[in-house]
């Protein structure tokens, strides 16, 4: 039976790759050259849907072939989830796949109009929309800009397209979660930067309803993500909701369209990557050595894994925004930029939301530290057994934690580099 299923999936992979090649050869009048219809995507989705959890662990070859079929990072991560022999992992992978496809097609839809109404398809600082087109098709182009922001916002976990993140993280391996939170979701941020500052431009979007709606969504996501993380008992899912919130710190800074706010936003991309990767690897080490996944189960974990929990503590302080950590510097630029931008009530409500979110961040990260280092005298009468992960597992955690501190102590070179870039686009 297993061989029959494996042959079936291999046939579907071959069909998907053939359709992908065929689509690239079919001329599509009126659309961008080389645009794919998506038939191969549907075949891949069907293949995954038909996969049973029991079979999933035995089809690694098929997953590698699928991931190499040039369908994008959404597929690659989805297949890493499918690799676990759990129905939850399969459904999480599919959910991520569907959300990513929806966002990608929304953004692709916008590119058709850019090709029609823009001066060029080459990214240009300040935008590619001419003043004549901006005046003639103002409403249409603003709607297209908003659709593209929502589409790429899926990858960055922005409300209302954020639900895939807290579903995917708990069932993914810790290294996959670390890479997803630190790197992959930043692709959505990069795409948003390109859309706002290199396609439409600040002069076109600044002061429009698109800017105000986008800022509202980012602030709602910051608060909502922090509140959901505060209420979540599962450690990795708590960190996933935290990622939702922290990514919208970045998007909020970009939506302000102020030099200091954008500097803080891009600096937070770097700082958050170091911090959140360290936190997810700490969570992975805890799960690997103890099998515990819920926060209330971690009483005394600081006695059992002191080095790991100290790294978790330092990284948590960085995410909260305590000086001299990198998170403090980036959030300082975000708050100062928002206050100085003079955008109606957003100039003060933005920093207020960021401050409330920082307090909530302390509320959902520090209980692990308190329970871990101060379990109570009667928590373990027989003494605590050391359960530190191997040195090979601890080295990446140490390095990432150190980088999060260095980013806060010496932010000057990075800020100077970012400032030179921002001068060209604002």
Protein Blocks (a to p, Z undefined) as FASTA:
>chain_A
ZZmmmmmmmmmmmmmmmmmmmmmmpccehiaehiafhlmmmmmmmmmmmpcfklmmmmmm
mmmmmmmnonojklmmmmmmmmpccfklmmmmmmmmmmmmmmmmmmmmmmmmmmmmmmbf
cdcehijadfklmmmmmmmmmmmmmmmmmmmmmmnopafklmmmmmmmmmpcfklmmmmm
mmmmmmmmmmmmmmmmmmnopmlmgopaklmmmmmmmmmmmmmmmmmmmmpmbfklmmmm
mmmmmmmmmmmmmmnopaklmmmmmmmmmmmmmmmmmmmmmmmmmmmmnopabfklmgok
lmmmmmlmmmmmmmmmmmnopafbfklmmmmmmmmmmmmnopajllmmmmmmmmmmmmmm
mmmmmmmmmmmmmnojklmmnopadfbdcfklmmmmmmmmmmmmmmmmmmmlmmmmmmmm
mmmmZZ
